[in-house]
Amino acid sequence: MQRFALVLALSALACAALPSPGLYLAIGLGIGAIGTGWIAYRRRGAPGLSRLAGAAAVTLGMVGLLLGTLRVVLALAAIRHLERILG
């Protein structure tokens, strides 16, 4: 579970740097990484390293989610600015 969460989190970070559909993929993969990382972290009987990997996946997933969301907000702000310029 924690490996899958880390893969999702690292994919979210990679997709945040990709062109157009990458920002939406980053948002979706970030949400998935947060959810699966949280499940991996909440397992009380799991060894410490796997719980730590789950917490890292939550953190990296949040960063990927925030970067994707920031790109969406910037794109919408640029569209609004162009709309004001053109009339």
PDB file with one MODEL, atoms N, CA, C and O in Angstrom:
MODEL        1
ATOM      1  N   MET A   1       0.819  -1.189   0.000  1.00  0.00           N
ATOM      2  CA  MET A   1       0.000   0.000   0.000  1.00  0.00           C
ATOM      3  C   MET A   1       0.865   1.256   0.000  1.00  0.00           C
ATOM      4  O   MET A   1       0.593   2.197  -0.746  1.00  0.00           O
ATOM      5  N   GLN A   2       1.912   1.276   0.837  1.00  0.00           N
ATOM      6  CA  GLN A   2       2.737   2.469   0.918  1.00  0.00           C
ATOM      7  C   GLN A   2       3.544   2.683  -0.358  1.00  0.00           C
ATOM      8  O   GLN A   2       3.816   3.823  -0.734  1.00  0.00           O
ATOM      9  N   ARG A   3       3.929   1.600  -1.024  1.00  0.00           N
ATOM     10  CA  ARG A   3       4.666   1.752  -2.287  1.00  0.00           C
ATOM     11  C   ARG A   3       3.771   2.352  -3.356  1.00  0.00           C
ATOM     12  O   ARG A   3       4.192   3.228  -4.112  1.00  0.00           O
ATOM     13  N   PHE A   4       2.543   1.880  -3.415  1.00  0.00           N
ATOM     14  CA  PHE A   4       1.587   2.427  -4.367  1.00  0.00           C
ATOM     15  C   PHE A   4       1.322   3.900  -4.077  1.00  0.00           C
ATOM     16  O   PHE A   4       1.210   4.702  -5.005  1.00  0.00           O
ATOM     17  N   ALA A   5       1.221   4.259  -2.817  1.00  0.00           N
ATOM     18  CA  ALA A   5       0.998   5.656  -2.441  1.00  0.00           C
ATOM     19  C   ALA A   5       2.184   6.520  -2.853  1.00  0.00           C
ATOM     20  O   ALA A   5       2.003   7.637  -3.336  1.00  0.00           O
ATOM     21  N   LEU A   6       3.397   6.005  -2.663  1.00  0.00           N
ATOM     22  CA  LEU A   6       4.577   6.768  -3.073  1.00  0.00           C
ATOM     23  C   LEU A   6       4.651   6.913  -4.586  1.00  0.00           C
ATOM     24  O   LEU A   6       5.057   7.962  -5.085  1.00  0.00           O
ATOM     25  N   VAL A   7       4.266   5.877  -5.320  1.00  0.00           N
ATOM     26  CA  VAL A   7       4.245   5.964  -6.784  1.00  0.00           C
ATOM     27  C   VAL A   7       3.244   7.018  -7.230  1.00  0.00           C
ATOM     28  O   VAL A   7       3.531   7.813  -8.125  1.00  0.00           O
ATOM     29  N   LEU A   8       2.075   7.026  -6.609  1.00  0.00           N
ATOM     30  CA  LEU A   8       1.080   8.055  -6.933  1.00  0.00           C
ATOM     31  C   LEU A   8       1.603   9.453  -6.626  1.00  0.00           C
ATOM     32  O   LEU A   8       1.404  10.379  -7.413  1.00  0.00           O
ATOM     33  N   ALA A   9       2.265   9.608  -5.497  1.00  0.00           N
ATOM     34  CA  ALA A   9       2.765  10.922  -5.096  1.00  0.00           C
ATOM     35  C   ALA A   9       3.853  11.412  -6.041  1.00  0.00           C
ATOM     36  O   ALA A   9       3.847  12.575  -6.445  1.00  0.00           O
ATOM     37  N   LEU A  10       4.786  10.536  -6.395  1.00  0.00           N
ATOM     38  CA  LEU A  10       5.851  10.942  -7.308  1.00  0.00           C
ATOM     39  C   LEU A  10       5.310  11.193  -8.711  1.00  0.00           C
ATOM     40  O   LEU A  10       5.816  12.056  -9.427  1.00  0.00           O
ATOM     41  N   SER A  11       4.286  10.444  -9.105  1.00  0.00           N
ATOM     42  CA  SER A  11       3.647  10.698 -10.396  1.00  0.00           C
ATOM     43  C   SER A  11       2.938  12.048 -10.394  1.00  0.00           C
ATOM     44  O   SER A  11       2.938  12.752 -11.404  1.00  0.00           O
ATOM     45  N   ALA A  12       2.338  12.407  -9.273  1.00  0.00           N
ATOM     46  CA  ALA A  12       1.675  13.714  -9.172  1.00  0.00           C
ATOM     47  C   ALA A  12       2.689  14.840  -9.312  1.00  0.00           C
ATOM     48  O   ALA A  12       2.424  15.846  -9.970  1.00  0.00           O
ATOM     49  N   LEU A  13       3.847  14.668  -8.693  1.00  0.00           N
ATOM     50  CA  LEU A  13       4.879  15.696  -8.818  1.00  0.00           C
ATOM     51  C   LEU A  13       5.394  15.792 -10.243  1.00  0.00           C
ATOM     52  O   LEU A  13       5.640  16.891 -10.739  1.00  0.00           O
ATOM     53  N   ALA A  14       5.562  14.653 -10.909  1.00  0.00           N
ATOM     54  CA  ALA A  14       6.034  14.664 -12.294  1.00  0.00           C
ATOM     55  C   ALA A  14       4.992  15.274 -13.223  1.00  0.00           C
ATOM     56  O   ALA A  14       5.337  16.026 -14.134  1.00  0.00           O
ATOM     57  N   CYS A  15       3.725  14.957 -12.999  1.00  0.00           N
ATOM     58  CA  CYS A  15       2.663  15.486 -13.855  1.00  0.00           C
ATOM     59  C   CYS A  15       2.458  16.983 -13.659  1.00  0.00           C
ATOM     60  O   CYS A  15       1.954  17.658 -14.556  1.00  0.00           O
ATOM     61  N   ALA A  16       2.835  17.501 -12.521  1.00  0.00           N
ATOM     62  CA  ALA A  16       2.692  18.945 -12.291  1.00  0.00           C
ATOM     63  C   ALA A  16       3.598  19.743 -13.217  1.00  0.00           C
ATOM     64  O   ALA A  16       3.347  20.923 -13.462  1.00  0.00           O
ATOM     65  N   ALA A  17       4.644  19.114 -13.731  1.00  0.00           N
ATOM     66  CA  ALA A  17       5.566  19.804 -14.634  1.00  0.00           C
ATOM     67  C   ALA A  17       5.225  19.579 -16.110  1.00  0.00           C
ATOM     68  O   ALA A  17       5.838  20.196 -16.981  1.00  0.00           O
ATOM     69  N   LEU A  18       4.268  18.713 -16.399  1.00  0.00           N
ATOM     70  CA  LEU A  18       3.909  18.417 -17.782  1.00  0.00           C
ATOM     71  C   LEU A  18       2.977  19.478 -18.350  1.00  0.00           C
ATOM     72  O   LEU A  18       2.336  20.214 -17.600  1.00  0.00           O
ATOM     73  N   PRO A  19       2.902  19.558 -19.687  1.00  0.00           N
ATOM     74  CA  PRO A  19       1.966  20.506 -20.288  1.00  0.00           C
ATOM     75  C   PRO A  19       0.504  20.150 -20.020  1.00  0.00           C
ATOM     76  O   PRO A  19       0.216  19.334 -19.144  1.00  0.00           O
ATOM     77  N   SER A  20      -0.373  20.725 -20.730  1.00  0.00           N
ATOM     78  CA  SER A  20      -1.804  20.850 -20.487  1.00  0.00           C
ATOM     79  C   SER A  20      -2.508  19.785 -19.651  1.00  0.00           C
ATOM     80  O   SER A  20      -2.997  20.146 -18.580  1.00  0.00           O
ATOM     81  N   PRO A  21      -2.609  18.526 -20.022  1.00  0.00           N
ATOM     82  CA  PRO A  21      -3.386  17.652 -19.140  1.00  0.00           C
ATOM     83  C   PRO A  21      -2.649  17.299 -17.849  1.00  0.00           C
ATOM     84  O   PRO A  21      -3.236  16.701 -16.947  1.00  0.00           O
ATOM     85  N   GLY A  22      -1.390  17.656 -17.755  1.00  0.00           N
ATOM     86  CA  GLY A  22      -0.594  17.313 -16.590  1.00  0.00           C
ATOM     87  C   GLY A  22      -1.107  17.928 -15.306  1.00  0.00           C
ATOM     88  O   GLY A  22      -1.019  17.305 -14.248  1.00  0.00           O
ATOM     89  N   LEU A  23      -1.638  19.129 -15.373  1.00  0.00           N
ATOM     90  CA  LEU A  23      -2.112  19.774 -14.157  1.00  0.00           C
ATOM     91  C   LEU A  23      -3.328  19.055 -13.585  1.00  0.00           C
ATOM     92  O   LEU A  23      -3.472  18.959 -12.366  1.00  0.00           O
ATOM     93  N   TYR A  24      -4.202  18.550 -14.447  1.00  0.00           N
ATOM     94  CA  TYR A  24      -5.361  17.812 -13.944  1.00  0.00           C
ATOM     95  C   TYR A  24      -4.951  16.436 -13.424  1.00  0.00           C
ATOM     96  O   TYR A  24      -5.504  15.951 -12.436  1.00  0.00           O
ATOM     97  N   LEU A  25      -3.988  15.815 -14.084  1.00  0.00           N
ATOM     98  CA  LEU A  25      -3.462  14.547 -13.590  1.00  0.00           C
ATOM     99  C   LEU A  25      -2.779  14.740 -12.237  1.00  0.00           C
ATOM    100  O   LEU A  25      -2.901  13.892 -11.354  1.00  0.00           O
ATOM    101  N   ALA A  26      -2.068  15.840 -12.075  1.00  0.00           N
ATOM    102  CA  ALA A  26      -1.395  16.112 -10.806  1.00  0.00           C
ATOM    103  C   ALA A  26      -2.403  16.255  -9.679  1.00  0.00           C
ATOM    104  O   ALA A  26      -2.165  15.786  -8.566  1.00  0.00           O
ATOM    105  N   ILE A  27      -3.517  16.894  -9.957  1.00  0.00           N
ATOM    106  CA  ILE A  27      -4.552  17.050  -8.940  1.00  0.00           C
ATOM    107  C   ILE A  27      -5.144  15.692  -8.574  1.00  0.00           C
ATOM    108  O   ILE A  27      -5.280  15.372  -7.393  1.00  0.00           O
ATOM    109  N   GLY A  28      -5.494  14.901  -9.570  1.00  0.00           N
ATOM    110  CA  GLY A  28      -6.087  13.596  -9.309  1.00  0.00           C
ATOM    111  C   GLY A  28      -5.129  12.630  -8.630  1.00  0.00           C
ATOM    112  O   GLY A  28      -5.505  11.938  -7.684  1.00  0.00           O
ATOM    113  N   LEU A  29      -3.892  12.581  -9.111  1.00  0.00           N
ATOM    114  CA  LEU A  29      -2.914  11.684  -8.498  1.00  0.00           C
ATOM    115  C   LEU A  29      -2.536  12.146  -7.096  1.00  0.00           C
ATOM    116  O   LEU A  29      -2.259  11.325  -6.222  1.00  0.00           O
ATOM    117  N   GLY A  30      -2.524  13.463  -6.882  1.00  0.00           N
ATOM    118  CA  GLY A  30      -2.252  13.979  -5.541  1.00  0.00           C
ATOM    119  C   GLY A  30      -3.320  13.572  -4.550  1.00  0.00           C
ATOM    120  O   GLY A  30      -3.013  13.194  -3.420  1.00  0.00           O
ATOM    121  N   ILE A  31      -4.580  13.648  -4.968  1.00  0.00           N
ATOM    122  CA  ILE A  31      -5.674  13.220  -4.096  1.00  0.00           C
ATOM    123  C   ILE A  31      -5.570  11.724  -3.814  1.00  0.00           C
ATOM    124  O   ILE A  31      -5.778  11.284  -2.684  1.00  0.00           O
ATOM    125  N   GLY A  32      -5.250  10.953  -4.840  1.00  0.00           N
ATOM    126  CA  GLY A  32      -5.087   9.509  -4.650  1.00  0.00           C
ATOM    127  C   GLY A  32      -3.929   9.180  -3.721  1.00  0.00           C
ATOM    128  O   GLY A  32      -4.033   8.277  -2.891  1.00  0.00           O
ATOM    129  N   ALA A  33      -2.828   9.907  -3.857  1.00  0.00           N
ATOM    130  CA  ALA A  33      -1.671   9.674  -2.990  1.00  0.00           C
ATOM    131  C   ALA A  33      -1.977  10.036  -1.542  1.00  0.00           C
ATOM    132  O   ALA A  33      -1.537   9.347  -0.621  1.00  0.00           O
ATOM    133  N   ILE A  34      -2.717  11.097  -1.342  1.00  0.00           N
ATOM    134  CA  ILE A  34      -3.084  11.488   0.022  1.00  0.00           C
ATOM    135  C   ILE A  34      -3.962  10.418   0.656  1.00  0.00           C
ATOM    136  O   ILE A  34      -3.757  10.048   1.812  1.00  0.00           O
ATOM    137  N   GLY A  35      -4.936   9.922  -0.094  1.00  0.00           N
ATOM    138  CA  GLY A  35      -5.836   8.908   0.455  1.00  0.00           C
ATOM    139  C   GLY A  35      -5.134   7.593   0.761  1.00  0.00           C
ATOM    140  O   GLY A  35      -5.305   7.040   1.848  1.00  0.00           O
ATOM    141  N   THR A  36      -4.347   7.087  -0.181  1.00  0.00           N
ATOM    142  CA  THR A  36      -3.672   5.812   0.057  1.00  0.00           C
ATOM    143  C   THR A  36      -2.541   5.957   1.071  1.00  0.00           C
ATOM    144  O   THR A  36      -2.280   5.034   1.843  1.00  0.00           O
ATOM    145  N   GLY A  37      -1.879   7.089   1.076  1.00  0.00           N
ATOM    146  CA  GLY A  37      -0.842   7.325   2.081  1.00  0.00           C
ATOM    147  C   GLY A  37      -1.420   7.408   3.479  1.00  0.00           C
ATOM    148  O   GLY A  37      -0.810   6.939   4.439  1.00  0.00           O
ATOM    149  N   TRP A  38      -2.592   8.004   3.593  1.00  0.00           N
ATOM    150  CA  TRP A  38      -3.251   8.103   4.891  1.00  0.00           C
ATOM    151  C   TRP A  38      -3.648   6.722   5.401  1.00  0.00           C
ATOM    152  O   TRP A  38      -3.518   6.429   6.590  1.00  0.00           O
ATOM    153  N   ILE A  39      -4.134   5.874   4.487  1.00  0.00           N
ATOM    154  CA  ILE A  39      -4.487   4.501   4.880  1.00  0.00           C
ATOM    155  C   ILE A  39      -3.248   3.745   5.335  1.00  0.00           C
ATOM    156  O   ILE A  39      -3.285   3.028   6.335  1.00  0.00           O
ATOM    157  N   ALA A  40      -2.149   3.903   4.600  1.00  0.00           N
ATOM    158  CA  ALA A  40      -0.901   3.221   4.976  1.00  0.00           C
ATOM    159  C   ALA A  40      -0.366   3.749   6.307  1.00  0.00           C
ATOM    160  O   ALA A  40       0.183   2.983   7.098  1.00  0.00           O
ATOM    161  N   TYR A  41      -0.519   5.025   6.558  1.00  0.00           N
ATOM    162  CA  TYR A  41      -0.034   5.612   7.810  1.00  0.00           C
ATOM    163  C   TYR A  41      -0.873   5.165   9.007  1.00  0.00           C
ATOM    164  O   TYR A  41      -0.339   4.983  10.101  1.00  0.00           O
ATOM    165  N   ARG A  42      -2.169   4.988   8.811  1.00  0.00           N
ATOM    166  CA  ARG A  42      -3.073   4.672   9.919  1.00  0.00           C
ATOM    167  C   ARG A  42      -2.972   3.231  10.405  1.00  0.00           C
ATOM    168  O   ARG A  42      -3.546   2.903  11.443  1.00  0.00           O
ATOM    169  N   ARG A  43      -2.272   2.369   9.700  1.00  0.00           N
ATOM    170  CA  ARG A  43      -2.138   0.973  10.128  1.00  0.00           C
ATOM    171  C   ARG A  43      -1.215   0.906  11.341  1.00  0.00           C
ATOM    172  O   ARG A  43      -0.003   1.084  11.220  1.00  0.00           O
ATOM    173  N   ARG A  44      -1.782   0.655  12.475  1.00  0.00           N
ATOM    174  CA  ARG A  44      -1.015   0.653  13.730  1.00  0.00           C
ATOM    175  C   ARG A  44      -0.059  -0.527  13.823  1.00  0.00           C
ATOM    176  O   ARG A  44       0.997  -0.405  14.443  1.00  0.00           O
ATOM    177  N   GLY A  45      -0.396  -1.659  13.227  1.00  0.00           N
ATOM    178  CA  GLY A  45       0.444  -2.838  13.327  1.00  0.00           C
ATOM    179  C   GLY A  45       1.580  -2.881  12.317  1.00  0.00           C
ATOM    180  O   GLY A  45       2.415  -3.783  12.362  1.00  0.00           O
ATOM    181  N   ALA A  46       1.618  -1.916  11.410  1.00  0.00           N
ATOM    182  CA  ALA A  46       2.647  -1.894  10.372  1.00  0.00           C
ATOM    183  C   ALA A  46       3.984  -1.442  10.962  1.00  0.00           C
ATOM    184  O   ALA A  46       4.017  -0.709  11.950  1.00  0.00           O
ATOM    185  N   PRO A  47       5.095  -1.888  10.345  1.00  0.00           N
ATOM    186  CA  PRO A  47       6.404  -1.423  10.813  1.00  0.00           C
ATOM    187  C   PRO A  47       6.556   0.091  10.624  1.00  0.00           C
ATOM    188  O   PRO A  47       5.835   0.719   9.848  1.00  0.00           O
ATOM    189  N   GLY A  48       7.499   0.640  11.348  1.00  0.00           N
ATOM    190  CA  GLY A  48       7.692   2.091  11.323  1.00  0.00           C
ATOM    191  C   GLY A  48       8.053   2.638   9.965  1.00  0.00           C
ATOM    192  O   GLY A  48       7.626   3.737   9.608  1.00  0.00           O
ATOM    193  N   LEU A  49       8.842   1.884   9.185  1.00  0.00           N
ATOM    194  CA  LEU A  49       9.272   2.376   7.876  1.00  0.00           C
ATOM    195  C   LEU A  49       8.094   2.487   6.913  1.00  0.00           C
ATOM    196  O   LEU A  49       8.022   3.439   6.136  1.00  0.00           O
ATOM    197  N   SER A  50       7.182   1.536   6.953  1.00  0.00           N
ATOM    198  CA  SER A  50       6.037   1.619   6.055  1.00  0.00           C
ATOM    199  C   SER A  50       5.076   2.732   6.477  1.00  0.00           C
ATOM    200  O   SER A  50       4.450   3.361   5.625  1.00  0.00           O
ATOM    201  N   ARG A  51       4.955   2.979   7.775  1.00  0.00           N
ATOM    202  CA  ARG A  51       4.141   4.114   8.231  1.00  0.00           C
ATOM    203  C   ARG A  51       4.781   5.436   7.825  1.00  0.00           C
ATOM    204  O   ARG A  51       4.090   6.384   7.452  1.00  0.00           O
ATOM    205  N   LEU A  52       6.109   5.486   7.903  1.00  0.00           N
ATOM    206  CA  LEU A  52       6.828   6.685   7.486  1.00  0.00           C
ATOM    207  C   LEU A  52       6.685   6.917   5.986  1.00  0.00           C
ATOM    208  O   LEU A  52       6.554   8.057   5.541  1.00  0.00           O
ATOM    209  N   ALA A  53       6.711   5.833   5.206  1.00  0.00           N
ATOM    210  CA  ALA A  53       6.510   5.957   3.764  1.00  0.00           C
ATOM    211  C   ALA A  53       5.098   6.458   3.462  1.00  0.00           C
ATOM    212  O   ALA A  53       4.910   7.241   2.532  1.00  0.00           O
ATOM    213  N   GLY A  54       4.115   6.021   4.230  1.00  0.00           N
ATOM    214  CA  GLY A  54       2.756   6.525   4.062  1.00  0.00           C
ATOM    215  C   GLY A  54       2.658   8.010   4.361  1.00  0.00           C
ATOM    216  O   GLY A  54       1.980   8.750   3.649  1.00  0.00           O
ATOM    217  N   ALA A  55       3.337   8.444   5.416  1.00  0.00           N
ATOM    218  CA  ALA A  55       3.335   9.878   5.752  1.00  0.00           C
ATOM    219  C   ALA A  55       4.057  10.686   4.677  1.00  0.00           C
ATOM    220  O   ALA A  55       3.637  11.796   4.350  1.00  0.00           O
ATOM    221  N   ALA A  56       5.132  10.140   4.132  1.00  0.00           N
ATOM    222  CA  ALA A  56       5.840  10.832   3.047  1.00  0.00           C
ATOM    223  C   ALA A  56       4.964  10.935   1.805  1.00  0.00           C
ATOM    224  O   ALA A  56       4.984  11.946   1.104  1.00  0.00           O
ATOM    225  N   ALA A  57       4.194   9.883   1.537  1.00  0.00           N
ATOM    226  CA  ALA A  57       3.286   9.917   0.388  1.00  0.00           C
ATOM    227  C   ALA A  57       2.203  10.970   0.571  1.00  0.00           C
ATOM    228  O   ALA A  57       1.826  11.645  -0.387  1.00  0.00           O
ATOM    229  N   VAL A  58       1.702  11.116   1.792  1.00  0.00           N
ATOM    230  CA  VAL A  58       0.706  12.154   2.055  1.00  0.00           C
ATOM    231  C   VAL A  58       1.317  13.527   1.803  1.00  0.00           C
ATOM    232  O   VAL A  58       0.686  14.386   1.186  1.00  0.00           O
ATOM    233  N   THR A  59       2.526  13.734   2.272  1.00  0.00           N
ATOM    234  CA  THR A  59       3.190  15.032   2.109  1.00  0.00           C
ATOM    235  C   THR A  59       3.470  15.336   0.644  1.00  0.00           C
ATOM    236  O   THR A  59       3.165  16.427   0.162  1.00  0.00           O
ATOM    237  N   LEU A  60       4.053  14.370  -0.062  1.00  0.00           N
ATOM    238  CA  LEU A  60       4.365  14.592  -1.474  1.00  0.00           C
ATOM    239  C   LEU A  60       3.099  14.713  -2.316  1.00  0.00           C
ATOM    240  O   LEU A  60       3.061  15.482  -3.277  1.00  0.00           O
ATOM    241  N   GLY A  61       2.072  13.961  -1.959  1.00  0.00           N
ATOM    242  CA  GLY A  61       0.796  14.082  -2.659  1.00  0.00           C
ATOM    243  C   GLY A  61       0.181  15.456  -2.468  1.00  0.00           C
ATOM    244  O   GLY A  61      -0.404  16.015  -3.396  1.00  0.00           O
ATOM    245  N   MET A  62       0.310  15.997  -1.274  1.00  0.00           N
ATOM    246  CA  MET A  62      -0.204  17.344  -1.018  1.00  0.00           C
ATOM    247  C   MET A  62       0.561  18.388  -1.839  1.00  0.00           C
ATOM    248  O   MET A  62      -0.030  19.334  -2.360  1.00  0.00           O
ATOM    249  N   VAL A  63       1.863  18.206  -1.945  1.00  0.00           N
ATOM    250  CA  VAL A  63       2.659  19.138  -2.758  1.00  0.00           C
ATOM    251  C   VAL A  63       2.238  19.051  -4.227  1.00  0.00           C
ATOM    252  O   VAL A  63       2.080  20.076  -4.891  1.00  0.00           O
ATOM    253  N   GLY A  64       2.056  17.825  -4.731  1.00  0.00           N
ATOM    254  CA  GLY A  64       1.597  17.657  -6.108  1.00  0.00           C
ATOM    255  C   GLY A  64       0.218  18.255  -6.327  1.00  0.00           C
ATOM    256  O   GLY A  64      -0.033  18.886  -7.353  1.00  0.00           O
ATOM    257  N   LEU A  65      -0.674  18.058  -5.367  1.00  0.00           N
ATOM    258  CA  LEU A  65      -2.017  18.635  -5.443  1.00  0.00           C
ATOM    259  C   LEU A  65      -1.953  20.158  -5.448  1.00  0.00           C
ATOM    260  O   LEU A  65      -2.645  20.803  -6.236  1.00  0.00           O
ATOM    261  N   LEU A  66      -1.144  20.730  -4.591  1.00  0.00           N
ATOM    262  CA  LEU A  66      -1.031  22.190  -4.534  1.00  0.00           C
ATOM    263  C   LEU A  66      -0.409  22.762  -5.804  1.00  0.00           C
ATOM    264  O   LEU A  66      -0.842  23.807  -6.288  1.00  0.00           O
ATOM    265  N   LEU A  67       0.601  22.087  -6.346  1.00  0.00           N
ATOM    266  CA  LEU A  67       1.206  22.574  -7.586  1.00  0.00           C
ATOM    267  C   LEU A  67       0.232  22.497  -8.758  1.00  0.00           C
ATOM    268  O   LEU A  67       0.171  23.414  -9.578  1.00  0.00           O
ATOM    269  N   GLY A  68      -0.524  21.416  -8.838  1.00  0.00           N
ATOM    270  CA  GLY A  68      -1.538  21.313  -9.891  1.00  0.00           C
ATOM    271  C   GLY A  68      -2.617  22.359  -9.744  1.00  0.00           C
ATOM    272  O   GLY A  68      -3.036  22.963 -10.731  1.00  0.00           O
ATOM    273  N   THR A  69      -3.075  22.583  -8.516  1.00  0.00           N
ATOM    274  CA  THR A  69      -4.097  23.596  -8.263  1.00  0.00           C
ATOM    275  C   THR A  69      -3.572  24.996  -8.570  1.00  0.00           C
ATOM    276  O   THR A  69      -4.293  25.829  -9.120  1.00  0.00           O
ATOM    277  N   LEU A  70      -2.333  25.246  -8.217  1.00  0.00           N
ATOM    278  CA  LEU A  70      -1.729  26.544  -8.520  1.00  0.00           C
ATOM    279  C   LEU A  70      -1.670  26.793 -10.018  1.00  0.00           C
ATOM    280  O   LEU A  70      -1.915  27.910 -10.473  1.00  0.00           O
ATOM    281  N   ARG A  71      -1.348  25.760 -10.787  1.00  0.00           N
ATOM    282  CA  ARG A  71      -1.311  25.919 -12.241  1.00  0.00           C
ATOM    283  C   ARG A  71      -2.692  26.205 -12.804  1.00  0.00           C
ATOM    284  O   ARG A  71      -2.824  27.002 -13.733  1.00  0.00           O
ATOM    285  N   VAL A  72      -3.725  25.569 -12.261  1.00  0.00           N
ATOM    286  CA  VAL A  72      -5.093  25.836 -12.717  1.00  0.00           C
ATOM    287  C   VAL A  72      -5.476  27.280 -12.400  1.00  0.00           C
ATOM    288  O   VAL A  72      -6.050  27.969 -13.243  1.00  0.00           O
ATOM    289  N   VAL A  73      -5.164  27.735 -11.205  1.00  0.00           N
ATOM    290  CA  VAL A  73      -5.494  29.109 -10.807  1.00  0.00           C
ATOM    291  C   VAL A  73      -4.750  30.119 -11.683  1.00  0.00           C
ATOM    292  O   VAL A  73      -5.326  31.124 -12.099  1.00  0.00           O
ATOM    293  N   LEU A  74      -3.492  29.856 -11.956  1.00  0.00           N
ATOM    294  CA  LEU A  74      -2.727  30.763 -12.821  1.00  0.00           C
ATOM    295  C   LEU A  74      -3.279  30.784 -14.241  1.00  0.00           C
ATOM    296  O   LEU A  74      -3.330  31.845 -14.864  1.00  0.00           O
ATOM    297  N   ALA A  75      -3.690  29.642 -14.761  1.00  0.00           N
ATOM    298  CA  ALA A  75      -4.272  29.602 -16.100  1.00  0.00           C
ATOM    299  C   ALA A  75      -5.583  30.383 -16.142  1.00  0.00           C
ATOM    300  O   ALA A  75      -5.840  31.117 -17.097  1.00  0.00           O
ATOM    301  N   LEU A  76      -6.412  30.228 -15.110  1.00  0.00           N
ATOM    302  CA  LEU A  76      -7.665  30.982 -15.069  1.00  0.00           C
ATOM    303  C   LEU A  76      -7.421  32.480 -14.923  1.00  0.00           C
ATOM    304  O   LEU A  76      -8.149  33.288 -15.498  1.00  0.00           O
ATOM    305  N   ALA A  77      -6.402  32.851 -14.158  1.00  0.00           N
ATOM    306  CA  ALA A  77      -6.075  34.278 -14.026  1.00  0.00           C
ATOM    307  C   ALA A  77      -5.561  34.835 -15.342  1.00  0.00           C
ATOM    308  O   ALA A  77      -5.873  35.975 -15.687  1.00  0.00           O
ATOM    309  N   ALA A  78      -4.787  34.067 -16.079  1.00  0.00           N
ATOM    310  CA  ALA A  78      -4.293  34.535 -17.374  1.00  0.00           C
ATOM    311  C   ALA A  78      -5.431  34.684 -18.374  1.00  0.00           C
ATOM    312  O   ALA A  78      -5.443  35.630 -19.162  1.00  0.00           O
ATOM    313  N   ILE A  79      -6.379  33.766 -18.350  1.00  0.00           N
ATOM    314  CA  ILE A  79      -7.537  33.865 -19.241  1.00  0.00           C
ATOM    315  C   ILE A  79      -8.363  35.100 -18.893  1.00  0.00           C
ATOM    316  O   ILE A  79      -8.826  35.813 -19.784  1.00  0.00           O
ATOM    317  N   ARG A  80      -8.545  35.349 -17.620  1.00  0.00           N
ATOM    318  CA  ARG A  80      -9.314  36.537 -17.219  1.00  0.00           C
ATOM    319  C   ARG A  80      -8.599  37.819 -17.627  1.00  0.00           C
ATOM    320  O   ARG A  80      -9.231  38.785 -18.055  1.00  0.00           O
ATOM    321  N   HIS A  81      -7.276  37.817 -17.489  1.00  0.00           N
ATOM    322  CA  HIS A  81      -6.505  39.006 -17.884  1.00  0.00           C
ATOM    323  C   HIS A  81      -6.607  39.243 -19.394  1.00  0.00           C
ATOM    324  O   HIS A  81      -6.780  40.382 -19.828  1.00  0.00           O
ATOM    325  N   LEU A  82      -6.503  38.198 -20.183  1.00  0.00           N
ATOM    326  CA  LEU A  82      -6.653  38.349 -21.629  1.00  0.00           C
ATOM    327  C   LEU A  82      -8.055  38.794 -22.003  1.00  0.00           C
ATOM    328  O   LEU A  82      -8.238  39.564 -22.946  1.00  0.00           O
ATOM    329  N   GLU A  83      -9.033  38.315 -21.271  1.00  0.00           N
ATOM    330  CA  GLU A  83     -10.416  38.716 -21.516  1.00  0.00           C
ATOM    331  C   GLU A  83     -10.609  40.215 -21.270  1.00  0.00           C
ATOM    332  O   GLU A  83     -11.316  40.888 -22.020  1.00  0.00           O
ATOM    333  N   ARG A  84      -9.971  40.732 -20.208  1.00  0.00           N
ATOM    334  CA  ARG A  84     -10.072  42.159 -19.926  1.00  0.00           C
ATOM    335  C   ARG A  84      -9.342  42.995 -20.968  1.00  0.00           C
ATOM    336  O   ARG A  84      -9.790  44.086 -21.320  1.00  0.00           O
ATOM    337  N   ILE A  85      -8.211  42.481 -21.464  1.00  0.00           N
ATOM    338  CA  ILE A  85      -7.450  43.232 -22.474  1.00  0.00           C
ATOM    339  C   ILE A  85      -8.221  43.304 -23.791  1.00  0.00           C
ATOM    340  O   ILE A  85      -8.279  44.358 -24.424  1.00  0.00           O
ATOM    341  N   LEU A  86      -8.807  42.194 -24.197  1.00  0.00           N
ATOM    342  CA  LEU A  86      -9.468  42.131 -25.497  1.00  0.00           C
ATOM    343  C   LEU A  86     -10.875  42.712 -25.476  1.00  0.00           C
ATOM    344  O   LEU A  86     -11.460  42.947 -26.533  1.00  0.00           O
ATOM    345  N   GLY A  87     -11.407  42.939 -24.327  1.00  0.00           N
ATOM    346  CA  GLY A  87     -12.695  43.613 -24.279  1.00  0.00           C
ATOM    347  C   GLY A  87     -13.747  42.737 -23.793  1.00  0.00           C
ATOM    348  O   GLY A  87     -14.900  43.154 -23.691  1.00  0.00           O
TER     349      GLY A  87
ENDMDL
END
